[in-house]
Structures are given as structure tokens and as C-alpha cells.
Amino acid sequence: MTPFLFRSSLDEAYRDALEGLVFFNARQHEAENGITRGIELYGAPAIVSDAAGIRVVVGQRSDVQCLFALAPTRRGPALAGMIVYLRTSMEEIVVLHIAVADQFSRSQRSGLQVLMALVRAVRDVAHRLRGVERLRLLYLQGRQFQIAIKSSRPLVQGAVTAAQSASL
């Protein structure tokens, strides 16, 4: 398993790679309905720059968070993927956008490795937040995907659990 390094912002040197990942990702057609739904609900993604570096925001929301997965390469850390998420209520975090860089999605296994590392990283963040019970992904149209974090209640009937997601 590749040891990813996670960052909430990137140096300006990653701007081209981030633009390619967010706006020109070769596999975004696979999640087109989910992307459209996320944009309708929360706004379009945009790359912003501040003193901390560059990051992705949606619809000018100040509370959106993002994590970037960087993979070690001979030329230094490469942008492998990113995840954008938002705490929508005391109990829930919603993943708005998730993307894997083309060079890391050439095989299903490596793409899944990046995807799962990003979801695990957000799950770990959710574990540390008081009151968060579930993590939900918007991209699965017609199905609900959520991971229980700290649940005092059972998952919603018909929800896809983390164990079941392996077959998705």
C-alpha cells in the first residue's frame, strides 16, 4: 500500500495538477450525476489561494474542507487525489467531491487505493469530532452510501455500509 501524505492545502507549484484533477479529470463522466447534484446543492468547485496555499472550495462556503493525498515519486510528492467535504449537521459529514489523478487511476486497484485512503482520512477526522455519527457520499445516485462513525442509532434502511461498498 502506498504511504500517502495528507495535506489540507497545497503549494502553488501543484496548481496545474490540481486544475487537471478538479476540472479535466478523465474519469469524471463516471460520476457526472453525483457531481451535478453536488454543484446544485452546494455550488461549483473553485480553486482558491491564500496564505496557507491553494485549496478547493465550493460556492464560496467558508466551512468546506479538503484533503489532498500526495504519493511519493522519484521527482517528489505527486498529487494522487483529493476529497472535499462539509459538516452539514452536528451528526453528519457529507463528501461533496472526490477525485483520483489520472496517473493513479490507470488500474482499478491503484485508483481504489487512493479513493479508500481519502475516505479513511475523512473518517478519521470524523471520529475526532464530537457528535458526528455518519459520513455520506453524494456520488452514488439512487443509492445511499454512508459510513457509521459514532452511532447511537442503526444506519438508515437501504444504506450501503462500508463492508458492502467493496462490491460497488
C-alpha angles and dihedrals in degrees: 000000000000113000102232124201113217125213133174092212136019137221115260088252088076095057096104092047091048093048089051091049096047103034108020104033109151092218100048091102087070090065098032096127092048092046091050091048091050091050092048092050102038110010137260120307117252134179114238132185128213139151091291093054134256125330141157123262132176128221093340091292109159094202100060116114131201137191127199123205113215120193124203115249134166090263094048133272114342125203104253100171149323140221128201118201142169136199100234097178140358089272104038143060116191123205104221101180136007127178139175120208115249094244090056096046099055089107125037091233097055092043091050090048091058093043094051093045090055093047091047091051092054090044088054090051090050091052089059095051119089115243100010109136104167146022116213131192120211097201100082103084114206092011131074118227117191137152119214111235107173108350129184087171132050119260118271111277111263093023118140109238125213091257092052092047091075088077094052 
